[in-house]
Amino acid sequence: MRGHLDGLLLAVLEQGPLHGYAIIAAVQERSGGVLELRTGTIYPALQRLERLGLLRSSWDAVGERRRRCYELTEAGRRSLEEERTAWREFTTAIGSVLNPVPTSPGLAT
């Protein structure tokens, strides 16, 4: 997941604000249980994304408990689109190597 965590976090926040554990659950659910994020991984990333202006956070009270909710900023939405474009380019390049299109014998140099 190295290098793709930011995109994952931004993507799950695209639909609206979520708190940390809901973000973890959303990534796990969307990945069919394949991706399991740890709190020690996502909270520093969320704080970094907030410092970069890609997220904003606010405190939400649930009963007597408070939890921090995160949501995308406009800059975060633009960054998510850039992440998606980079991901498509990356997967296309990898796919081209793993599943090459056969060339005609007369075209090889």
Summary of the structure (lengths in Angstrom):
residues: 109
radius of gyration: 18.4
end to end distance: 37.6
largest distance: 73.8
contacts: 273
relative contact order: 0.16
helix: 55%
strand: 17%
